[in-house]
Amino acid sequence: MADFFEDDINEQEDEDIITLHNYETDKDEEFYHLATLDVDKKWYIVMQPVQPLPDIGEDEVLIYEIVTDKTGESTFKPIESEEELQKVFDEFIKELEANDCGCDCEDCHHDDCDCDECHHHDED
């Protein structure tokens, strides 16, 4: 997990893309917002780079704890404990598997999808 991102957060809700500023390179980098999870009464965000990054593999995700700072702003805090990181990642995988209907529709929201896979899944 890369921990070189600071807490400069600019969310673009319409595209589910979050822009983080990388202070090491002094560049903004975009990430897909994959999930927000509640694990053990803490909130976490799971993201994946929009464009390939040298420190993050194509099949890797970033996971941060969402914390509130002194001013009331939400910020992303790197997770230092491998056990905590693994627990959140396992919950993310569990959520993915629970929502997987098996269809190949891009951006499928199941309720709105008209493919046979989703309709068959709804009948089960």
Secondary structure, 3 states (H helix, E strand, C coil): CCCCEEEEEEEEHHHCEEEEEECCCCEEEEEEEEEEEEECCEEEEEEEECCCECCECCCCCEEEEEEECCCCCEEEEECCCHHHHHHHHHHHHHHHHHCCCCCCCCCCCCCCCCCHHHHHHHHC
